[in-house]
Amino acid sequence: MRSFLGNRRSSQSFPGLPSPASFLNAYLLHNLASVRFVNGSAAMTTSELQLVAGLSSRGRNPAHARLRAYSGSRAASKLNVTVHESIHDINPAEWNEIVKEGGVWQTHAALALLEDGGLENCRARYLTFRTVDGRLAAHSAVYIMETDLLIFSSGLVKSLLDKVRRVAGDFLRPRVLECGCPVSAGNPICRRDGITYADIFGPLCDALERLAAKERVRFILLRDFIEEDVRELTRLAEHGFTRIPNLPTTQLRIRWRSFDEYLAAMRSRHRQKIRRGLGLAQKSGLTARWKDEFSGMAEELARQWSNVNQQAKEYSRERVTQDFFRHVNSALGSRCRLLEILQGGRMVAHALVASDGTLLRWLLFGREDGHARDGAYFLVIARIIEFAIEEGLDLIEMGLTTYSPKTDFGAQMVPLSMFARVRGVPGAVVLKLFHLLNPVPEVRDRASFRQIPP
């Protein structure tokens, strides 16, 4: 799922003059200072409004020295944590030793891909947790990036925000210290067997706090935990974190021996939708084929992906680069494949997937014409499902957004949670505002199948 540029031209073109963003944010601070929530809680203070409006300190930090190891001070722990500035400073074999099946984006090679130019405007740091005898017990990657505080907004709120940002490009886009992969949803913390979350909380929260202070970042975010994990993470509240909902992900569990058997198990209404979509693709002259090697197609793939990302209505976040497409083959090896959608021998759309143990991750989708209604998206979903069945995989992770077609194909919406903390101000106020202005879709089950094999 996973990178925003603010418009700073005005302040740079006229040194000494405040930018339009400064005027707008000052206006909001003046007029919103008396705003109160319906429940009667205290009005947002000037510092809180400054934070929400993106006026927190963003000065460049001249210090580039490596952070040294230190013990978590917030809770008793037998683990020491070190913050590394590069994944290349860590032994790949040692790092990968505790990455479990399903954690392809936590592997050393995948993180190196993202660090070495695979993402725009995103800086990574890596936390390693060691026992007193120096053995690696856990690790996680964290990212410093600009994030839209109205990232899930829609309708009138999004329309007004778009108009505001024509004048103030960085409005409500503070920098965030984020523990979570920018390109794929999933638990970002890898643990050795026998290590519990309780063992990690103290040093983790302490490391994030110190790193955020060093980078002058106020928002700290831990992302993408399923309900099973959330039950073990409730103690994060003791460290000032609040649970907030993320967009749901979508998953399809594979229970069929062939694509025809899969279709036969569906309720007629959903089966007809799929056949209509595939019929449209056929009428449009679309065909599909898989490719194992595609590093030479980086420019075309990046352009098609950008076409879709720029027009995303529900969620648009990570910005992958040509280098990402150029090197993802070598980083993920045979696990990564490209699905080409062809029209008259020319690629008009594509999907990128990665086998992750018995899980198939649908990573990205791109197309030449972002507005075309030619059945390409239906053809992509059908071929991905067919591929997973033929490969004997157990589960397809289809990612966030575009819920309607994915659930038509039988995918289930799976709730994801985040834990957030705002440094220096009453974070609950800011997070209430975030939740109010960023509604997430209701998790629903369309009951696409008449019968599901055990």
Buried (B, 14 or more C-beta within 10 A) or exposed (E): BBBBEBBEEBBEEEEEEEBBBBBBBBEBBEEBEEEEEEEEEEBBBBBBBBBBBBBBEBEEEEEEEEBEEBBBEBBEBBBBBBBBBBBBEBEBEEBBEBBEEBBBBBBBBBBBBBBBEBBBEBEBBBBBBBBEEEEBBBBBBBBBBBBBBBBBBBEEBBEEBEEBBEBBBBBBBBBBBBBBBBBBBBBBBBBBEEBEBEBBBBBBBBBBBBBBEBBBBBBBBBBBBBEEBBEEBEEBEEBBBBBBBBBBBBBBEBBBEEBEEBBEBBBEEBBEBBBEBBEBBEEBEBBBEEEEEBEEBBEBBBEBBBBBBEEEEEBBBBBBBBBBBBBBBEBBEEBBBBBBBBBEEEBBBBBBBBBBBBBBBBBBBBBBEBEBEBBBBBBBBBBBBBBBBEEEBEBBBBBBBBBEBBBBBBBBBBBBBBBBBBBEBBBEBBBBBBBEBBEBBEEEEBEBBEEEEE
